[in-house]
Amino acid sequence: MKIRYFNDCATLHEIKRKYKVLAMQFHPDRGGDTATMQVINSEYESLTKFREFGFQDQNEAGQKSYMKFPEIINKIIGFVGITIELCGNWIWVSGNTYRYKEQLKKAGFFYSPNKQTWYWRPETIKSKVTQCMSMDYIRHRYGSDVISQPTFSNFLDDE
């Protein structure tokens, strides 16, 4: 699920506070749009009820790790020749990544030799799967959103 209305929230408290503001603004009884309110309700329920978002039984530090996606992606968004993909709670980076190896490590990414892809995950999530899953399987199971890269029309690659 793509989160649109709660991106700036780092804790469960902030999500609840933002929900109240959004409900006052978009609720159909207050002149808002029913479809928009349904999306807000769905996102709110996902963030507060489903364990994969990690807001149950977590301390403040654990909650904040889930909302680091924009910070992590901003560290690598300008890399040329790579694909950034969100699958569930993990960020996957593929393409011509060799020249960015050190920057990816500094940003907290790990390399998966089986997939020949770099990944970042919140500190509180560790895979319990012992067998190798293909990227196609991961995309199918957890969903996939590709982050658009900026276009550099006059960029000259110095390599």
N, C-alpha and C positions, 0 to 999 in steps of 0.2 A: 504494500500500500504506500502510495506517495503522500507524504505529509505536506500540506500547504498552509494550514492555519496555525500550527503550533511549532513552527521551526525555531522560533526564538526562545522557546521554553527549555530550561535545563533541569527542572525539578517537577515533581508531582504537584507541589503547591502552586508553581507558576502555571502549570497546565490548567488546574482548576480555576485559578484566577482569570486566565485568558478566556476560558470557556464561558464564564459569566459575562465578560465583556462582549464576546462574540454573540452570545445568545440575546443579549439586549439589543444588539445591532441588527442581527439577521433573522430573528424569530418572526414567523409569519404573522403572529398576533400583533407585532409591532411594526408591520409594514415590510418585513423582509421577505426573502425568497425561500420557498419550501425546499427546493432542490439544494440550495446552498446550505441551509440549516441541516439537511440530511447528511451532507458531506461532513460538516462540522461535528455532528453527533457521532458519525461513524469513526472519524479520526479520534475524537475524545474517548470513545469506548475502547478503541484499539490501544491507545496509549495508557489507559488506566486499568484495563481488565486483562489484556493478554500478556502472559509472562515473557514473551520474546522481546518486549520493549523494556523489560527490566525495572519497572517502577514499583513492583511489589517486593517487600522484604529487602530493600536495599538502602544503604546509607547515601548521604548526599553525594559523595565522590562517585559511587557506582551509578547513580542517576545521571550525573553530568557527562559520563563517558559516552552515553547514547546520543547526546546532542552535539558531539564534536564533529559530525560529518562536514558541516560547512568549513570549519577551521582546517580540517585535514585536506579537504578537496582544494581549498584555496592555496595550499602549499604546493600542489602539483598541477593545477589547472593550466598553467602556461607551458607545460612540457609538450614539445612538438612530436607528433607521430605516435601518441599513445591513446588508448581508449580507457576511460574511467567508467566503471559500471557499479551500480549499487545492486546487490543481491541480498535481500533480507537485511541483516544488520552488519553486513560486511561490505567493504569497498574493494573491488578488484581492479587492477591496472594491468593492461596487456599492450602489446604492440612493441615498438622499438624502445624498450626500457633500459637496455644495457648502459647507455650513456648517463642515465639518471639513477644508477644503482645506489650511489652514496646519499643522494638527496632523499630517495625513497626510504632508505634505512633510517636517516635522521628524522623523517616524518613519522616513523613508527611502523612502517610496512615490513612484512616478511615475505620471503620468496618461496613459492610452491614449485619445486622442480617437476613434480608430476604434471602440473597444469601449465608450466612455464609462464606463470603469472604471479604478480605481487598482490598481496592482500593486506588489509588493515581491518581489525575488528576491535570492538570495545574490550577493555581489559577484563570485564566481568564475564565475557562469553568465551568459552573454549569449546571446540568441537569434540564431541564424544564419539564420533564416527571413526572406526578403525580402518575401514576400507576406503580407497580413493574414489571420490565421486567426480564425475566429469562436469565440466562447466555447463554443458547442456542440461544435465540433471539438476544442478544447483539453480540454474535460471528457471527451470520448470517448477521446481519445488518452492523456491522462495521469491520468485518474481525477479525482474530485471529492469533497471532504468539506466540508460546510458546518459552520462553527463555530457552535454554539448561543449566542445572545445571552441575557444575563440578562433576566428579565421585571421590568419596573418597573410594578407595578400602580397605584401612587399617584404616578407621575411626571407632573409638569406641564411641558409644553414651553413655554418662554417666548417662542417665536417666533410 
